[in-house]
Amino acid sequence: MDIYHSWIYQHVFNTEWFMWIVVYVVLGLNILSPLLVWFFITGRKLLKRYLAHRKQQRQGGSPSSGSPTPSGSGAA
């Protein structure tokens, strides 16, 4: 099969815009890959812990303060 004379090679794969897309995708993956590896190794645990903590804060009191304050206290 003569791929170099096919329409898809001449009009898509062998164009400047397609090569720049490939360059940007490879560059983006190289920059983001350490973050993805970190996320799959330790980030999931930290994310689950943070979401559980945030859910507990919303159920237990106001999210801005760590401890709920009594609303009926007459202290001024």
C-alpha positions in Angstrom: 0.0 0.0 0.0 1.4 3.4 -1.0 0.4 5.5 2.0 2.5 8.6 1.0 0.2 9.2 -2.0 -3.1 8.6 -0.2 -5.5 11.5 0.3 -5.4 11.3 4.1 -1.6 11.5 4.3 -1.3 14.4 1.9 -4.2 16.5 3.2 -4.1 15.7 6.9 -1.1 13.9 8.3 1.5 15.8 6.2 0.2 19.3 7.1 1.7 21.9 9.3 -1.4 22.4 11.5 -1.6 18.6 12.2 2.1 18.5 13.2 1.6 21.4 15.6 -1.4 19.7 17.2 0.8 16.6 17.7 3.6 18.8 19.2 1.2 20.5 21.6 -0.4 17.2 22.7 2.9 15.6 23.4 4.2 18.7 25.2 1.0 18.9 27.3 1.2 15.2 28.2 4.9 15.6 29.3 4.0 18.6 31.5 0.9 17.0 33.0 2.2 13.4 33.5 3.9 14.0 36.8 0.7 15.4 38.2 -1.3 12.5 36.9 1.1 10.0 38.4 1.0 11.8 41.7 -2.8 11.9 41.7 -3.1 8.2 41.1 -0.5 7.3 43.8 -1.4 9.7 46.6 -3.8 12.3 45.4 -6.9 10.1 45.6 -6.4 9.5 49.3 -6.0 13.2 50.0 -9.0 14.1 47.9 -11.2 11.6 49.6 -10.0 12.8 53.0 -10.6 16.4 52.1 -14.1 15.7 50.7 -15.1 13.7 53.9 -13.8 16.5 56.1 -15.7 19.1 54.1 -18.9 17.0 54.3 -18.5 16.6 58.0 -18.1 20.3 58.5 -21.2 21.1 56.5 -23.3 18.6 58.6 -21.9 19.6 61.9 -21.8 23.4 61.7 -21.0 26.4 59.6 -18.2 25.8 57.1 -16.4 29.0 58.0 -15.8 28.1 61.7 -14.5 24.8 63.0 -17.0 24.6 65.9 -20.7 25.3 65.9 -21.8 28.2 68.1 -25.0 28.2 70.1 -27.5 30.6 68.5 -29.5 31.2 71.7 -26.6 32.4 74.0 -27.3 35.9 75.3 -23.6 36.7 75.8 -22.7 40.1 74.5 
